[in-house]
């Protein structure tokens, strides 16, 4: 599976960070937010050539979709489509109960956060990634003299994970597969062992 076009649901710092790497690597990036394409001029200019403002429908039609919205906004996003079958979604959310400032924790046990997200995107193939790092770390050049910045990811579909790993390797990151969504997602989600941890891969 190869990802050529990348859509975003959400246009905050985290989405912009990944989108900028994608655009720099030659991907077409379709950026959407809840307020509409007309509000995204400055964001698209910041991301750079290859990025364009898009409607929600156009963004979710991309090869891979970055979900970068507040955790409790996910159900509303899910309801915007009657079904998510055939779509690959990268879950970048964290289980904060409140935003601006970020605080609190939404406990969805016995589910992991990404399993809960997947329930609200029926039929989607969900990959957990790009939530463990602060946006400023994601935005920075991932290639360092000491090694490449690690991006942990998890999911239950092998072809989509292969495509994801190839994509982020092209950005300059070192992808590390943590296995299935349940086990790997638990390590990355807010409060997990890898939440807020930043590693360089020396290989």
N, C-alpha and C positions, 0 to 999 in steps of 0.2 A: 504494500500500500504506500502510495506516494502522495504527499500533501504539497500542492502547488499554491492554492489560494487559502488564505487564513482570514476568518471573520472574528470580530470581537463583540461580545455582549458586555457592554461596559467600556468606558474610555478613561478610567482613572489612571493613576501612576503605574499600577501593576500591569494593566493591559497595554499601556503605552510603552512600557519597558520591553515587553516581549515583542510587540508589534514593530518597534524600531529595529530590533535584531532581525526580524523576519524581512522587513523591507530592505534592509542593508544586504541581506543574503539573496535578494532578487525575487522574493515572493510578492504576490499581489495581496494587499491587506485591505480588508473591508471593515471599517470601524463604525460601530453603532453604539448608541446610548438610548436612554429612556426619553430624551428630549427631542430627538430627531436630527437628521443630517445637517440641517441649517445651523446647528449650534456647534458643529465640530470643525470649523475652519482652522482655528488655532491649533487644535490637537493634531489634525492631519499635517499641518505645516511643521509641527514639532517632530512628528514621526519621520517625515521626509518622503522623497520620491518613492512611488510604489504604493503609497497609502491613499485611500480615498474615503470620504464620508459615505455611509450606506444606511439604508433602512434596515430594520430588524430582519425582515424577510430575506433581503439580499445577504446579510451577514451570516445567517444560519444556513444558507445554501452553499457556503464555502466548503472546501475539502475538510477542514478542521476548524472548530469554533472554540475560542477562548472565552470561558465563562468567568467574568471578573466583576461580580456584583456583590453587595452585602448578602451575607448568608441567608437572612430572613426574607430577602427579595426573590430567592430562587423559586418558590411556588408560583409567584406571579409570572416569572419568566416562562416556566413550564406551561402555564395555561395559554400562552400566546400561540402555541402550535397544538393542533389536535393530536399529533403524534410526532415522535422524534426518531422514528426508525430510519436507519441508514446514515445518521449523523454521528460524527465523532466529536465529542465535547471534552475539552481539557478543563477540569474543575480546578479553578484557582482560588476558590473561596476559603475563608476561615470562619470558624464558628463563634464569631463575636455576636453578643446579644445586642450591642449598640455600636454605632459608628459616629465619628466626629464628636468626641474622641472614641477610639476603639476601646471597648471594655466589656466585661462580662463574658459568659460562655453559654452557648446553647447546647444542652445535653440531649442528644437524640439516641442515647443508648437504648437497646443493645446494638443499634446501627452505628457504623462509622459515619462521619460527616459526608463522605462521598457516596456511601450507600444511600443515605437520605437524599442527597442531591439526585442520584440516579432514579430514585422512586418518583421524583417530580419531573423527570424528563423521560417518560416511558418510551422504551425502544432505543434510546441513545446508547452508544458505546462511550463509556466514561473513562477518562484517564485522569488520575490525580497528579498534579504537577504545578510547579511555579507558585506554590503557596507558602512554602517553608522559608523562603528568603524574603527579606525586606525589598521593596521595589528598587531602592537605590542600589542594592547589590546586583539585582537582576539587570538593571539598566547599564551597569558598568561593563567595560570591555571584559569578556570572560576569559580571554587568553592572558596568562601571566607567565613571567619567567619561571615561576615555581610550579606551574601546572595550570590546568583548565578548571574553571568554576564548575562544580558538580550541580547537576539538576537531578534530583530524585524523582522517580515516577512510578506509578502502580496502575494496574488495570487487569481486566479479565480476558481481553481479546488480544491474542498474540500478533496478528497482522497490523492492527492499529498501533500497538506498542512499538513494533518495528519501524513503522512509518514515523512515529513521533521521535524515536531515538535518532533516526537519520536526519530528521528536520533540525532538531536542536544541536546535533553534532555540526551541522552546516552553519549554525549560528556561532559556533566556537565553544559551546559548553560540552561537558563530559556527562552524558546521561548514565544514570545507574538505576537499573530495574529492581524495584523492591518487591516484585511479585504481584500477587492478586490485590484487588481493590480493598478487601477487608484487612488483610495483614499489613500491606504497605501503606494503605491510607491511614490506618491507625497510627503508624509511626510518624507520618507527616502532619496530621491534623493538629489544630491548636491544642497545646498541652502534650503532644506526642514527643517521643524521644528525639526526633529530628526537627521539630518545629523551631524556627529561628536559628538553626545551625547552618554554618557556611563552611564548605570544604573545598579544597583544591585537589584534583586528581593528578597524581604524578605517574604518568604512564606513557 
